[in-house]
Amino acid sequence: MKYKSLVSINDYSKKEILRILDLAAEFEEHPQPQLLNGKVVATLFYEPSTRTRLSFESAVNRLGGRVFGFTDSSSSSVTKGETIKDTIKTVSNYCDLIVIRHPLEGSALYASEEATVPVINAGDGANQHPTQTLLDLYSIKKTQGTLEDLNIFLVGDLKYGRTVHSLLMAMSHFNTTFNFISPKELNMPDEYKLHLDKLGLKYYEHLDFTEIISRADIVYMTRVQKERFSDPMEYEKVKNVYVLKNSMLENTKSNMKVLHPLPRVNEIHTDVDKNKKAYYFTQALNGVYARQAIIASILGLK
């Protein structure tokens, strides 16, 4: 896996995914080995980010490396008209690894083709978010004891939600049963359903989940992403369609956990936070360990 960019979760085999999760567990137990001493990581965030950017920076710092970059395109030469190609070629000269988030689908792949160092995709439009997926898998495995034969509920924006797209692709290695809960305007794209059909995996589509939540092992909530809508009226129609409340968790499985890639808006009521089944803040912490594992693996340090 050394020097191999991570653009899509499909870049990793099932064996490689499990190896990353094992490494994440090692880093959780021993979080600050100085493996990156003398290494420099560039974080190029053309879109705003809190958890992804800061957890990458935390991961690099805990590993003894250094970080530089920009937090939105307005603070870079993009404002002067510089192309992503020229930015990537230039930044490659200054670092050992590039982490990029960009609003255009395919931008991370393009960056990996132009860079002379490995590239990690920190989200490209509505396409993929593979490092989020690996921390999600780590969270699921920690809470369920396995990744096999689970019933996963994906709720909210399944059309534009890159986190659910990547999670579906990864969990399709593990005989998962999927429940897709979304308004019709935000249904899971057909290409992902066709992928599950080819594998013979079960999936069900619902407009509501209040009557069936008791079947879930994992409820993965997502926000409806205003920034993906060109028509504000379409966003207003669907923005509050699902709100998970504490009372809805009463008859759920004892092992069930609520995950969310964050940030949340209204889709999880704050009264859920105190419930032991709420796992989203610990999930965010798991992002540091998973990203330490990804960085160390790509640079051949583990």
N, C-alpha and C positions, 0 to 999 in steps of 0.2 A: 504493500500500500504506500510505500515511501514515495514522496514527490508526486503523488497522484492528486489532482485537483478534486474537490467535492462540489460538483455543480448541481447534480440531481441525486436524490436518494437511490435512484436506480444505478448509480455508479458503484454502489456497494452490494456485494452478494450477501446472502443470509449469514454466511460464515463471518464476513467482514463486519456486518452489523453487530453480531454477537460479541465479536472481539472488542469493538468500541465500547460496548456496554460493560464488558469485564474491566476494561481500562478505566472507565468512569468510576466503577466501584473502587478500584485501587486509589484513584485520586480523591475520592470521598474519604477514604481511610487515611491517606497521607497527602493532604492537599497542596503542599508547597515544596516539591522537589525542584531543584534549580536546573531543570533540563534545558531551559531556553537562554541560559547565560550567554550573552554575546549575540543573541538573535534579535531581529527587529521585525515587527508585524505592522503592516499598513492597514488601517480600517477606512475604507472609502464608502461613506454612507450618503448616497444621493437622495435618500428618503429619511425622514425622522425615525428615530428609534431610541428606546430607553433600555429595555431588558437585553435585547440582542447585542447592542453595542457595548453596554456596560459589562455584561457577563463575559464577552470576548476580552475586553480590557482587563477584567478581573482575572480571567484564566491566564492571560499572558503574564500579568504581573506576578501571580502566584507561582508561575513557572520560572520566574527570574528574567523574563524578556522585557523588551521595550516596545511601546506602541506609539504610532503617530498616524495622522490622517485628518479627515474632515467629517463633520457631523451633518452637513447638508450641502447641496450643490452650490448654494449662494456664497459659501465661504471658500470656493475653489475657482480654478480658471475656467470652469464651465460657463461662468457668467461672461467670460470674454470670448466665448465661442469655441473653446477647445473640445475636440472630440473625445469620446471614451477611449478610442484606440490610442491617441497620443497621451492621454492621462495614464493609461495602463502601462504603456511602453516606458514612460518616464519614471513612474513610481516603482516599476520592477527593478530599476537600478539602485533603489534606496533600501530594499528590504529583502527578507527571506520568504515572506508569505503575504498574500493580499486577501483581505476579507472585504467583500463588496455587497452592498445592497443598492438596488436600482429599480425604478418603477417599470422598466420595460422588460417584458418576457423575453428570455433568450440572452439578456445582457451579460449574465454571469458566464454562460458558455462562450460568448464572443470574447469576454475578458480573458478567459482561460486559454483561448487560442492565440491571443496577442501577447500574453504575459510570458516572461522568462522565468517566473517563479510560480509555485502552486497557488491556486485561487480557491477560496471557499465562498460559496454562494450563501449570503445572509438574507436572501429573499429577492426574487426577481418578478415584480408585478404580481399577477394572480397565478403564477406558474408553480414554483417550488420553494420550499424553505427546509432544506435537508437537515441543518443542524438543530432546528426546532424539533424535527421528527425524532432525531436520535435522543434528545433529552426527554421527549414524550415517551419513547420506548423504554428508556431507563426508568422513568417514573411509573410506567405501567408494570414493568417487571418487578420493581421494588415493592409495589403495593399489592400485586396479585400473586407474586411468587413464580410467575410464568408469563410467557407471551402466547402460549398455545390455547386454542379452543375458547377464546373469550368472545363475549357479546359486547360490541362497541357501538355506542350511540353517538353519531356526529350530528350536531344541532346548530342551525343558524344559516350562515352564508356558505353554502356548499358549492356555489358557482364560482365565486371569486376568491374563496379562502384557500390560499396556497398551503396553509398548515394542514388542512384536512386532505388536500390532494396528496401531499407527501406522506402523510400518516397512512392513508389508504394503501398506497403502493408498498410501504414497508410492512404493514400488518398483513398484507396478502401473502406473505411468506409463512404465516403462522396459523392457518386454518381458522381465520377469524370469521365470525358472523357480524355483518354490518347492518345497522339501522340508520337510514338517512332521514333526518327530520328537518324540513325546510318548506317555506312557501314555494309555490310552483315557479315563481320568478327566479328563485335561487337554488334550483335543483342541482344535484351533482351532475356534472357534464357527462354526456353519453360515453366518452372515451374511457372514463374510469369504470363505468358499469360494464362496458364491453370487456375490459381487462379482467374483471371479476368473473364474468361469464366464461371466458376462456379457461380460467383456473377452476371453474366449478364451485366457486365460493358463493355462499348465500348472502343476499342483501334484500332489504325491505325498505320501501319508501313510505313515509308518513307525513301528514300535515300537522299532527300533534303527538305528544309523547306522554302526556299526563297519565293516561290509562295503562301504559306499557312500561313505564320507567322501572318497575320492579324486576324486569328481566335483565337490566343492564349490569355489566361489570364495571364499565367505564362510561361516564357521560362526558363527552368532550364538547363543551360550549364554545361558540365563536361569536364575535360581534359582527353585525352587519356593517361593512366597511364603506363609509360615506365617500371616501376618496376614490372608490372604484366605479361610482355611479356618475354618468354624464348628465342624467336627468334628476334634479333634486326632488321632484315629485315622486319618482319611483322609489327613491330612498325613504322618503317620509312614509310611504305606504307599508314598508316592511321593517322599519328600524326597530320596533318594539314588539315584534310578533311573538317572540319567546322570552319569557322571564322566569328563570328558575328561582323558586322560593324554598325556604327551609321546610315548610309544611309538606312539600312535594317529596321529601326524602324519607318520610316516616316509614313507609313499607318497602324500602329498597333493601337489596342484599347487604349483609353486614360487611362484605369486602368491597362494596361499591365505592368508587372515588369519582369526584368531580374535577375534571381538568379544564384548563382554559389557557390558550397561549398568551393572553393579556396583550394590550390593555382591555379591560372590560368597560362597557358603557352602562347599559341597563339590563343586560341579559342574565346577570346573576345578582340577585338582591343581596344587600350587605348582611342580611340575617343568616345567610348561608355560611358566612365566614367563620362563625363560631362552631359549626358542625364538624365533627371529626372526619366526615366524608369529604369535606372541602380540602383539596390538595394543591390548588393552583399556585399558592405562594411558595410552597416547598418545591413544586415543579419548576418554578423560576430559579430557585437555588440549584436544582439539579442541572440547570443549564451551564453552570460554571464547570462542573465535573465532566459533563459530556463534551464541552468545547475544549477543555484541557486534553481530553482523550483524543479528540479529532486532530488538534494541532500537533500533539506529540507523535501521533501515528503518521500523519502526512509528512512531517519533517524527519521521520525515521529515527525518532528519539526513544521510542518504546516499541 
